Amino acid sequence: MNPVVRDASRRRLPVRTWFGAIAIAACSASVACSSDDRVTPGTDTVAVALPSGTRVDLTGAGATFPYPLYSRWFNDYALRTNVRINYQSIGSGGGIRQVLARTVDFGATDVPMSDAEMAQGNMRIVHIPTVLGAVAITYNLPGLRRPLKLSSDVIADIFLGTVTQWNAPRIAALNPDETLPASDILVVHRADGSGTSYIFSDYLAAVSPTWASGPGRSKDVRWPTGIGGKGNEGVAGQVKQMVGAIGYLEVVYARQNHLPVVHVRNQSGRFVSPMAFEIASAAAAVATDSAVRDLRVSLVNAPGAHAYPIASFTWMLIAPDAIGATKTRQLVDFLRWALSDGGDLASSLGYVALPTETAANVLNQLDALSPPTTAGKSP
């Protein structure tokens, strides 16, 4: 297997252009993980691989977060295999709805389907992790000499609105070498439904019983405090403009906008930043058991000394009984190729490839969906 399937437990992943290279045209125009599933013809589709009049073998729709990577993967795969894949970037909710409606061959989501949604489909739907992402907490506090450090309980209470001052004793105790301002904490959150909000609220619910029994986990969180920004770009813009602000967003957007990120205390008590190795460590700590067949697993607050606690898979959704054996085989062959040969491209665009053990588990599940054949091996 190509070394792009990383072993997070033994080596650090090459960061390369981990932050910033993802700023290609499609991504800058997208609102990541939007719950809006409206499609504008010719927008956020893999048009480069599908010139006019070219046949389409597979169609998919869903999450915007992996769109820049999927578009490149699908284009490269078409050139290698002559299998054309059309993907529309309409948001995680739209991807789930279209799979349930059987209007696409596969969906894509940053939010795992609930048991109720799975039952609604009245068919088998398999979640296949493709790459990893993370949510960063960013802030605007001029004058700090080192990255801000926060613990899970303090983060939850800031977003609950119960810790309201930057020089609060609990924050000061975590940052003893810094002089924190005696000013209000200005919370910024997403104003639109998003997979990013789901991941962050999943983390808050995992670490705070008060959050779990209150706002809970959702793409559309009822935030107890703060102001909203539309999309990751909106949150980044608000935080960048307001001294004393704190918000959450995909880590790539934080780096693109030159925003600092919080070092978060993980389960092991270590303060970690959302770098590639730490994000992959979250998956390596959770999703390695080959006996686990349902990979709708949460990676938030994962164990492990190096695990970044606000990480997540992004998934492809396959309903093999709905699309039939031929299309299932085509999708499985593509995914085998992506996991084996597509990781370098993923890293160059700012994504984190699956750790070795996790990838092996995913490949076993793909084999169960469609056993490998000579024709189905990676090109």
Secondary structure as UniProt FT lines:
FT   TURN            3..4
FT   TURN            8..10
FT   TURN            16..22
FT   HELIX           25..29
FT   TURN            32..33
FT   TURN            41..42
FT   HELIX           47..49
FT   TURN            52..53
FT   STRAND          58..62
FT   TURN            65..66
FT   HELIX           67..81
FT   STRAND          85..89
FT   HELIX           92..101
FT   STRAND          106..109
FT   HELIX           115..121
FT   STRAND          126..139
FT   TURN            142..143
FT   STRAND          149..150
FT   HELIX           152..160
FT   TURN            166..167
FT   HELIX           169..174
FT   TURN            176..177
FT   STRAND          186..190
FT   HELIX           195..207
FT   HELIX           209..213
FT   TURN            214..215
FT   STRAND          227..229
FT   HELIX           231..241
FT   TURN            243..244
FT   STRAND          245..250
FT   HELIX           251..256
FT   TURN            257..258
FT   STRAND          263..265
FT   TURN            267..268
FT   STRAND          271..272
FT   HELIX           276..286
FT   TURN            290..291
FT   TURN            300..301
FT   TURN            305..306
FT   STRAND          311..318
FT   HELIX           320..341
FT   HELIX           343..348
FT   TURN            349..350
FT   HELIX           356..369
FT   TURN            374..376
//
